[in-house]
Amino acid sequence: MRSAILALTLVALAWPLIHGAPQSATEAKVEVTRLLIARPTTLEPKKDAGHRGSSNPMFMEEGVAISLAVTVPGQTILQLDRERSSLKLTDDQGTTLKPGTEFDRRTIHFDPKVSDDQKLLQITVGSEQVPSQQARTIRLEGQLSILCGEGKETSPVLNLPLKKGQRVEAGPVEVNLAGGEDASEDNRKGKRGTLGLGQQGHLIEKLEFLDQGGQPIKSSMEGRMTFNKDESRFYFVETTTDALRLRVTYFTKSTTVTAPLQLAVSVGL
């Protein structure tokens, strides 16, 4: 069965509270930036010789996806606290758009992305169900818990030889070198390293690799992952030596910003 997609760009606002501070101290803003609805349809796409009749993959699933943009003026956003965040989708006809399994991309899920300047948090919420045909609005209720950093500091230069098992401490974060190897990429030669940051890794703002003279070495973060709250980051460092040094910029603690949501998003063709 094919699906037809309705895409809307919208703006809605929510004004959250910060734990342990007056409401007026900080105003966080939540904007609904996009609504996608994929409804089942009996229409078949025109066949294309180059794609053997296949259609755009977006049309092959039915459900709802809502994109949210979250900002907290004056604060540095670290990450979404998944355990303390909960959202519920319903329509104005009483239909609950139920979640499915955690790993099903069509269900209610969080796909948080923090911008490079840590001023914007983007989240996608979705369901594999569609609202009723008579629905005029979709309601989004619940709360978002957002971790923001406080007390920024920079560590002294730390020796971190590129050997598995090396550990250094930067404030509340223990940096564990989980692996390292020679690598080449796009005519660049260097080292590829995996840094285990434990459960406090979200407090790190920046990692800088330095040579023995204390000069920065060009590097890039190739990715990051979190498993059981333990964070790992993967780096490519443009150096041929294992004798690396590290400087870490981190936050000494995090503050939870709770954003209660009661939003109504219009559905229209």
NORQUIQUI-V495685 format. One record per pair of residues at least 12 apart in sequence whose ideal C-beta (glycine too) atoms are under 10 Angstrom apart, sorted by the first residue. I is the first residue (numbers start at 1). GAP is how many residues later the second one is. D is the distance in whole Angstrom. If there is no record, write none. Layout:
I	GAP	D
I	GAP	D
This chain:
1	39	5
1	40	8
1	41	8
1	59	9
1	61	8
2	36	9
2	37	10
2	38	7
2	39	5
2	40	7
2	41	6
2	42	7
2	43	7
2	53	7
2	57	6
2	58	7
2	60	9
3	34	9
3	35	4
3	36	6
3	37	6
3	38	6
3	40	10
3	52	9
3	55	8
3	56	5
3	57	7
3	58	6
3	59	5
3	60	8
3	127	9
4	33	9
4	34	7
4	35	5
4	36	8
4	37	5
4	39	7
4	55	7
4	58	9
5	31	6
5	32	7
5	33	5
5	34	8
5	36	10
5	51	9
5	53	6
5	54	6
5	56	9
5	57	9
5	58	10
5	60	10
6	29	8
6	30	7
6	31	4
6	32	8
6	33	7
6	58	10
6	124	10
6	261	8
6	262	8
6	263	6
7	27	7
7	28	7
7	29	5
7	30	8
7	31	10
7	51	9
7	58	10
8	24	9
8	25	10
8	26	7
8	27	4
8	28	8
8	29	8
8	58	10
8	257	8
8	258	8
8	259	8
8	260	7
8	261	10
9	23	9
9	24	6
9	25	5
9	26	8
9	58	9
10	21	8
10	22	5
10	23	7
10	24	7
10	25	6
10	56	9
10	57	10
10	253	9
10	255	6
10	256	7
11	18	10
11	20	5
11	21	7
11	22	7
11	58	9
12	17	10
12	18	7
12	19	7
12	20	4
12	21	9
12	54	10
12	56	9
12	128	8
12	249	9
12	250	10
12	251	5
12	252	8
12	253	7
12	254	10
13	14	10
13	15	10
13	16	6
13	17	7
13	18	7
13	19	9
13	250	8
14	13	10
14	14	8
14	15	7
14	16	4
14	17	9
14	18	9
14	54	9
14	56	9
14	126	9
14	129	9
14	130	8
14	245	6
14	246	7
14	247	5
14	248	7
14	249	6
15	12	5
15	13	7
15	14	7
15	15	8
15	244	8
15	245	9
16	12	4
16	13	9
16	14	7
16	54	9
16	56	8
16	127	8
16	128	7
16	129	9
16	130	8
16	241	6
16	242	6
16	243	3
16	244	6
16	245	8
17	126	10
17	240	8
17	241	6
17	242	8
17	243	7
18	54	8
18	57	8
18	128	10
18	130	8
18	237	7
18	238	8
18	239	5
18	240	7
18	241	10
19	126	9
19	236	7
19	237	5
19	238	7
19	239	6
20	235	8
20	236	9
21	234	8
21	236	9
25	49	9
26	46	6
26	47	7
26	48	6
26	49	6
26	122	9
26	229	9
26	231	7
27	44	9
27	45	8
27	46	6
27	47	9
28	42	7
28	43	7
28	44	4
28	45	8
28	46	10
28	47	8
28	49	9
28	93	10
28	116	9
28	118	7
28	120	9
28	229	6
28	230	9
28	231	5
29	40	8
29	41	7
29	42	5
29	43	8
29	44	8
29	230	9
30	38	6
30	39	7
30	40	5
30	41	8
30	42	10
30	91	9
30	93	9
30	110	9
30	114	7
30	116	10
30	229	6
30	230	10
30	231	6
30	233	8
31	36	9
31	37	7
31	38	4
31	39	8
31	40	8
31	89	10
31	91	10
31	232	10
32	34	6
32	35	7
32	36	6
32	37	8
32	93	10
32	106	10
32	108	7
32	229	10
32	231	6
32	232	10
32	233	6
33	33	9
33	34	5
33	35	7
33	36	5
33	89	8
34	31	8
34	32	7
34	33	4
34	34	9
34	35	9
34	90	9
34	231	10
35	29	8
35	30	8
35	31	5
35	32	8
35	103	7
35	230	6
35	231	9
35	232	7
35	233	10
36	22	8
36	27	8
36	28	7
36	29	4
36	30	8
36	31	8
36	88	9
36	90	8
37	25	9
37	26	8
37	27	5
37	28	8
37	29	10
37	93	6
37	94	7
37	98	10
37	101	8
37	230	7
37	232	10
38	20	7
38	21	7
38	22	9
38	23	6
38	24	5
38	25	6
38	26	8
38	27	8
38	68	9
38	88	10
38	90	10
38	92	7
39	23	6
39	24	9
39	25	10
39	91	5
39	92	9
39	94	8
40	22	5
40	90	8
41	18	9
41	21	9
43	12	10
43	16	10
45	14	7
61	43	10
61	44	8
61	45	5
61	65	10
61	67	8
62	44	8
62	65	10
62	66	7
62	67	8
62	68	6
63	34	8
63	37	9
63	41	10
63	42	9
63	43	4
63	44	8
63	45	10
63	63	6
63	64	5
63	65	4
63	66	6
63	67	6
64	25	7
64	27	9
64	33	6
64	42	9
64	43	10
64	44	9
64	61	8
64	62	6
64	63	5
64	64	8
64	65	7
64	66	6
64	67	7
64	74	7
64	201	10
64	203	9
65	40	9
65	41	8
65	43	10
65	44	9
65	46	9
65	59	6
65	60	7
65	61	4
65	62	8
66	21	9
66	23	8
66	31	10
66	42	10
66	57	9
66	58	7
66	59	5
66	60	7
66	61	9
66	72	7
66	74	6
66	197	9
66	199	7
67	44	9
67	55	7
67	56	7
67	57	5
67	58	8
67	59	9
68	19	9
68	42	10
68	44	10
68	53	8
68	54	7
68	55	5
68	56	8
68	57	7
68	72	8
68	76	8
68	191	10
68	193	9
68	195	9
69	46	10
69	51	6
69	52	7
69	53	6
69	54	8
70	42	9
70	44	10
70	49	10
70	50	7
70	51	4
70	52	8
70	53	7
70	74	7
70	76	6
70	187	9
70	189	7
71	44	9
71	48	6
71	49	6
71	50	8
71	75	10
72	46	10
72	47	8
72	48	9
72	49	8
72	74	6
72	76	6
72	183	10
72	185	6
72	187	9
73	46	9
74	45	10
74	74	9
75	43	9
75	44	8
75	71	8
75	72	10
75	73	4
75	74	8
75	75	9
75	180	8
75	182	7
76	38	10
76	41	9
76	42	5
76	43	8
76	71	10
76	72	6
76	73	4
76	74	8
76	76	8
76	129	7
76	175	7
76	178	10
76	179	10
77	35	10
77	37	6
77	38	8
77	40	9
77	41	5
77	42	7
77	43	7
77	44	5
77	69	6
77	70	8
77	71	6
77	72	8
77	180	9
78	36	7
78	40	7
78	43	9
78	68	8
78	69	4
78	70	6
78	71	5
78	72	10
78	123	10
78	124	5
78	125	7
78	126	9
78	127	9
78	173	7
78	176	6
78	177	9
79	33	7
79	34	10
79	35	6
79	39	10
79	42	8
79	66	10
79	67	8
79	68	5
79	69	9
79	70	10
79	122	9
79	123	5
79	124	10
79	147	9
79	152	9
79	175	9
80	30	6
80	31	10
80	32	4
80	33	10
80	34	8
80	41	6
80	42	10
80	43	7
80	64	7
80	65	7
80	66	6
80	67	7
80	122	10
81	31	10
81	63	8
81	64	4
81	65	7
81	66	5
81	121	9
81	173	9
81	175	6
81	176	9
81	177	9
82	28	6
82	30	8
82	62	10
82	63	8
82	144	9
82	147	10
83	62	8
83	146	9
84	59	8
84	60	9
84	61	4
84	62	9
84	63	9
84	172	7
84	174	8
85	25	7
85	27	9
85	38	9
85	57	7
85	58	6
85	59	5
85	60	5
85	61	8
85	173	9
85	174	9
85	176	10
86	22	9
86	55	9
86	56	5
86	57	6
86	58	9
86	59	9
86	175	10
87	12	9
87	21	6
87	22	10
87	23	8
87	36	9
87	38	6
87	53	6
87	54	7
87	55	4
87	56	8
87	57	8
87	174	7
87	176	10
88	20	8
88	37	10
88	39	10
88	51	8
88	52	8
88	53	5
88	54	5
88	173	9
89	19	6
89	36	7
89	37	8
89	38	5
89	40	8
89	42	9
89	49	6
89	50	7
89	51	6
89	52	8
89	53	9
89	176	10
90	37	10
90	41	9
90	45	9
90	47	9
90	48	7
90	49	5
90	50	9
90	51	7
91	38	10
91	39	9
91	40	4
91	41	6
91	43	9
91	44	4
91	45	8
91	46	7
91	47	5
91	48	7
91	173	10
91	174	10
91	176	8
92	39	8
92	40	9
92	42	9
92	43	6
92	44	6
92	45	5
92	46	8
92	47	7
92	172	8
92	174	10
92	175	9
93	38	7
93	39	4
93	40	9
93	41	5
93	42	5
93	43	9
93	44	9
94	38	8
94	41	9
95	34	8
95	35	9
95	36	6
95	37	5
95	39	9
95	40	7
95	43	9
96	31	9
96	33	8
97	28	10
97	29	9
97	30	4
97	31	8
97	32	5
97	33	8
97	34	7
97	38	10
97	41	7
97	42	10
97	43	10
98	29	7
98	30	8
98	31	6
99	26	10
99	27	9
99	28	6
99	29	8
99	30	9
100	26	10
100	27	8
100	28	5
100	29	9
101	27	10
104	22	9
104	23	10
104	24	7
105	19	9
105	21	7
105	23	9
106	20	6
106	21	7
106	22	4
106	23	9
107	18	10
107	19	6
107	20	6
107	21	5
107	22	9
108	16	10
108	17	6
108	18	6
108	19	5
108	20	9
108	21	10
108	34	10
109	14	9
109	15	7
109	16	7
109	17	6
109	18	9
110	13	6
110	14	7
110	15	7
110	16	10
110	34	9
111	12	6
111	13	4
111	14	9
111	15	9
112	12	9
112	32	10
112	34	9
114	32	10
114	88	9
118	30	9
118	31	8
118	87	7
121	23	8
121	25	6
121	26	10
121	27	10
121	138	10
123	21	7
123	23	10
125	15	7
125	17	9
125	19	10
125	136	10
130	137	10
131	136	6
132	135	10
135	132	6
136	128	9
136	130	7
136	131	6
136	132	7
137	126	9
137	127	5
137	128	6
137	129	6
137	130	6
137	131	9
138	125	9
138	126	7
138	127	5
138	128	8
138	129	6
139	122	10
139	123	8
139	124	7
139	125	5
139	126	8
140	121	6
140	122	8
140	123	4
140	124	8
140	125	7
141	119	9
141	120	6
141	121	5
141	122	8
141	123	10
142	117	9
142	118	8
142	119	6
142	120	9
142	121	10
143	115	6
143	116	6
143	117	5
143	118	6
143	119	10
144	113	8
144	114	7
144	115	4
144	116	8
144	117	7
145	111	6
145	112	7
145	113	5
145	114	8
146	108	10
146	109	9
146	110	7
146	111	4
146	112	8
146	113	7
147	55	6
147	56	9
147	104	10
147	106	10
147	107	4
147	108	7
147	109	6
147	110	8
148	103	9
148	105	10
148	106	6
148	107	5
148	108	8
148	109	6
149	53	8
149	54	7
149	55	9
149	56	7
149	101	8
149	102	3
149	103	8
149	104	8
149	105	6
149	106	8
150	53	10
150	101	6
150	102	7
150	103	5
150	104	7
150	105	6
151	20	9
151	21	10
151	52	10
151	99	9
151	100	6
151	101	4
151	102	6
151	103	10
151	104	10
152	19	10
152	51	10
152	53	7
152	54	10
152	97	7
152	98	7
152	99	6
152	100	8
153	17	9
153	18	6
153	52	10
153	95	9
153	96	7
153	97	6
153	98	8
153	99	6
154	16	9
154	17	9
154	51	9
154	52	9
154	54	9
154	93	7
154	94	7
154	95	5
154	96	8
155	13	8
155	14	8
155	15	4
155	16	7
155	18	9
155	20	9
155	49	10
155	52	10
155	53	10
155	91	8
155	92	6
155	93	4
155	94	8
155	95	7
156	14	9
156	91	8
156	92	9
157	51	9
157	53	6
157	55	10
157	57	6
157	88	5
157	89	7
157	90	5
157	91	10
158	12	7
158	17	8
158	52	9
158	86	10
158	87	6
158	88	5
158	89	7
158	90	7
159	51	10
159	53	9
159	84	8
159	85	8
159	86	6
159	87	8
160	15	7
160	17	6
160	20	10
160	33	9
160	35	9
160	47	10
160	49	8
160	50	9
160	82	10
160	83	9
160	84	5
160	85	6
160	86	4
160	88	10
161	16	8
161	19	9
161	80	9
161	81	6
161	82	6
161	83	7
161	84	9
162	15	7
162	17	10
162	18	4
162	19	9
162	20	10
162	29	6
162	30	10
162	31	6
162	47	10
162	75	8
162	77	8
162	79	8
162	80	4
162	81	8
162	82	5
163	14	7
163	16	10
163	17	7
163	79	7
163	81	10
164	12	9
164	13	6
164	14	7
164	15	6
164	16	6
164	17	10
164	29	9
164	30	9
165	12	7
165	13	8
165	14	10
166	12	10
166	14	9
166	27	10
166	29	10
166	76	10
166	78	9
166	80	10
167	29	9
168	27	10
168	77	10
168	78	6
168	80	8
169	79	9
170	27	9
170	30	10
170	33	9
170	34	8
170	37	9
170	76	8
170	77	9
170	78	4
170	79	9
170	80	6
171	29	8
171	32	7
171	33	9
171	77	8
171	78	10
171	79	5
171	80	8
171	81	6
171	82	10
172	26	9
172	27	10
172	28	5
172	31	6
172	32	10
172	78	7
172	79	8
172	80	7
172	81	8
172	82	10
173	24	6
173	25	7
173	26	9
173	27	5
173	28	6
173	29	9
173	30	6
173	31	6
173	34	10
173	58	9
173	75	7
173	77	6
173	78	10
174	22	8
174	23	8
174	24	6
174	25	10
174	26	8
174	27	9
175	20	6
175	21	8
175	22	6
175	23	9
175	26	9
175	29	8
175	32	8
175	58	10
175	71	7
175	73	7
176	18	9
176	19	7
176	20	4
176	21	8
176	22	7
176	54	10
176	56	9
177	16	6
177	17	7
177	18	6
177	19	8
177	67	9
177	69	9
178	15	8
178	16	4
178	17	7
178	18	4
178	19	10
178	54	7
178	55	10
178	56	10
179	13	8
179	14	7
179	15	4
179	16	9
179	17	9
179	53	10
179	55	9
180	12	7
180	13	4
180	14	7
180	15	9
180	55	9
180	57	9
180	62	7
180	64	9
181	12	8
181	13	9
182	58	8
182	60	10
183	39	10
183	53	6
183	54	9
183	55	10
184	52	10
185	35	9
185	37	9
185	51	6
185	53	9
186	50	10
188	30	9
188	32	10
188	48	8
188	50	6
189	49	7
189	50	9
189	51	6
190	19	10
190	27	9
190	28	8
190	29	8
190	30	10
190	45	9
190	46	6
190	47	5
190	48	4
190	49	6
190	50	7
191	18	9
191	26	9
191	28	9
191	44	8
191	45	8
191	46	5
191	47	8
191	48	6
191	49	8
191	50	8
191	51	7
191	53	8
192	30	8
192	42	7
192	43	7
192	44	5
192	45	8
193	16	9
193	26	9
193	29	10
193	40	9
193	41	8
193	42	5
193	43	8
193	44	6
193	49	10
193	51	8
194	28	10
194	29	10
194	31	10
194	38	6
194	39	8
194	40	6
194	41	8
195	12	7
195	26	9
195	29	9
195	36	9
195	37	7
195	38	5
195	39	8
195	40	7
195	51	9
196	34	7
196	35	8
196	36	5
196	37	9
197	27	9
197	29	9
197	33	8
197	34	5
197	35	7
197	36	7
197	51	10
197	53	10
198	31	8
198	32	6
198	33	7
198	34	9
199	27	9
199	29	9
199	30	5
199	31	6
199	32	8
200	29	10
200	30	10
200	31	8
200	50	9
200	51	10
200	53	10
200	54	9
201	23	8
201	25	8
201	28	9
201	29	8
201	30	3
201	31	8
201	32	7
201	49	10
202	24	9
202	27	9
202	29	7
202	48	10
202	49	9
202	52	7
203	28	10
203	45	10
203	47	5
203	48	5
203	49	8
203	50	8
203	51	6
204	27	9
204	29	8
204	44	6
204	45	7
204	46	5
204	47	8
205	43	9
205	44	5
205	45	6
205	46	7
206	15	10
206	41	8
206	42	7
206	43	4
206	44	8
207	12	8
207	14	8
207	26	7
207	28	7
207	39	7
207	40	8
207	41	6
207	42	8
207	43	9
208	37	9
208	38	7
208	39	4
208	40	8
208	41	8
209	26	7
209	28	5
209	29	9
209	30	7
209	35	6
209	36	7
209	37	6
209	38	8
210	29	10
210	34	7
210	35	4
210	36	7
210	37	6
211	28	7
211	30	8
211	32	8
211	33	8
211	34	7
212	29	8
212	31	6
212	32	9
212	33	7
213	32	9
214	31	7
214	33	9
215	30	10
216	31	8
217	20	6
217	21	6
217	22	5
217	24	9
217	27	7
217	28	9
218	18	9
218	19	8
218	20	5
218	21	9
219	16	5
219	17	6
219	18	4
219	19	7
219	20	8
219	25	10
220	14	10
220	15	7
220	16	5
220	17	8
220	18	9
221	12	6
221	13	7
221	14	6
221	15	8
222	12	5
222	13	7
222	14	6
223	12	9
